[in-house]
Amino acid sequence: MGTKNKLILALPAYNEAANLPALIESAHRVFTDNELTYEIVVVNDGSTDATAQVLGELAAQYPIHVVEHPENRGLGAAIRTLLPAALDRTLDPDDAVVCMDADNTHDPAYVPQMVEKLWRDGYDIVIASRFCEGSEEVGVPFVRRLMSRGARLLFRIFLDLPEVRDYTCGYRAYRAQLLKQALAKYGDRLITREGFACTDELLVHLSTLTKRVGEIPFVLRYDRKQGRSKLPLFRTILETLRMLIQKD
């Protein structure tokens, strides 16, 4: 699907030494097979395992730019660092910034379809959705699935995004120009949440700038994750509810 536009894969990472090699190798294979020009930006958020060493080794093989947080500051801070760092690597307003988890639960195989929907169909955001026809969740604990569906109902009440079913999945493709507009409008207020609700807050703020938000179905491979989940479910739900009520 060769294209003149560039793709930036943006990854927040905390203690992902066991997961990053398989993810990066898979992403490289998918992107080269689809003739996508790409770079990878990783924020290493104060990892205490071998993440820094692994990233150094991977950067010798692939086009990876690493930003280091000396201490763990949380996902919100990692995303606040990640978005400007990714935009610095873009060349054109229509370039794509694709954010995904670094724990190998998000398969890069969906990225070509996501960026094609941006570039061909004119969407500003494309979400890899767990709730489309053809989607599936493999190995996801029951409580986590239940909470995801509860969050979905909340967002449907508060947000006017007709084509969106999955509001909380962080696997998304963004048009670079939209992110630049959002940073210009909101500045430091674009992401204020420190936990996992930060990606929900980002979507809420971006929805004030565009309604061209679409989805593709994807299979969440939670069974591929090595290590325990870092998601505090109930705290994230409370943060999300508070954020939706207070949204500006």
Secondary structure, DSSP 8 states (H G I E B T S, - for coil): ---SSEEEEEEEESS-TTTHHHHHHHHHHHHHHTT-EEEEEEEEES-SSSHHHHHHHHHTTS-EEEEEESS---HHHHHHHHHHHHHTT--STT-EEEE--SSS-S-GGGHHHHHHHHHHH--SEEEEESSSTT-EEES--HHHHHHHHHHHHHHHHH---TT-S-SS---EEEEHHHHHHHHHHHGGGS----STTHHHHHHHHHTTT---EEEEE-EEEGGG--S-----HHHHHHHHHHHHHH--
